[in-house]
């Protein structure tokens, strides 16, 4: 069983000697609002997503071209390209949705 008096003593010591913890903003000192943070994250996703989209479309096209008439490989290549296009649309709409919310809230 723990000693409840130790806990009370520690709380009293912390009461007289406050502890200050500072955390630096990882996005930089100019980013202070939530809307700016969301904008930074969206921009980061667009910068990372664009090369991935290019690689995936090229991979799907390669699957189709190297299929040799095999319908299963052609279907797989088409699915890769289709889902890449869907992901691209979602990625581009995410930036638009953030701007719509900013405009609606007047931020």
N, C-alpha and C positions, 0 to 999 in steps of 0.2 A: 504494500500500500504506500502511495506517495505521501510525502509530507506536505500538507497544504500551507504550512507556514513559510516554506522555502519559496513557494509561488508568490505569496503575498510580499515577501521581502524583495524578490526580483522585480515585481511590478512597482514597488515603491522606489527602488533604485532607478528604474527606467523613467519614472515620473520626474525625478530631479535631474537626470542626465539624458535629455532627449537625443535620439539618434536621427540623423538626417541622411537620407539616401537620395542621390541624384542619378537619373538615368538619362543618357544622351539620346536624342532623337536619331534613329538609324537612317532616316530618309533625308537628313540635313536640317539645318536650323531654319530654313525658310518654309518648311512644311509644318503647319500648325493646326490645320483644320482637317476634319474627317474627309471632306470632299476632296481635298488635295491628296490625301493618302490614297483614296480610292482611285483617283486619276493617275497617280504614280503606279499603282498596281496594274491598272488597265493598260497603261503604256508599256509596262514591262512585259505583260502577257502578249501584247501585239508584237513587240520586238523579238520575243522568243518564238511566237507562233508562226510568223511569216516564213522563216527558213524551214520549219518542220512541215508546213503545208507544201512548200515546194518539193521537198524530199519525198513526201508521201505521194504526191501526184506523179512524180517521176517513177516511183516504185510501182505504182499501179499500172502505169503505162508500160513499164518494163515487163510486168507480169503478163499483160495482154500480148505484147509483141513476142515474147518468148514462149507463148503457150503451145505453139505448133499445132493449133487446131483443137487442143484439148478444151472442151467446154467448161470443165471445172476450174481450170486456171484462168480462163477468160472471165468467168463469173467472179472469181476471187479478185481479179484486177479491177473489175467494175465496182465491186463493193468497196474496195480501198479508196477509189476515186470518189465514189458517192459519199462515203462517210467523211472523207477529207473536206469535200465541199460543204457538207452540213456543219462540220466543226468550224470551218472558215466563216460561214454565215453567222454562227453563234458568237464567234470571237469578234467579228466586226459589229454586231448588234450590241455587244456588251458595252463598247465605248459610247454608242448612241444612247443606250439606256441610262448610263451615268449622266450624260449631258441633259437628257430629258428630266431626270430627277433634280439635277442642279437648277435647271430653269424653273421647274415647278416650285421648288422650295425657295427660289430667289437667292441662291448662294453664289 
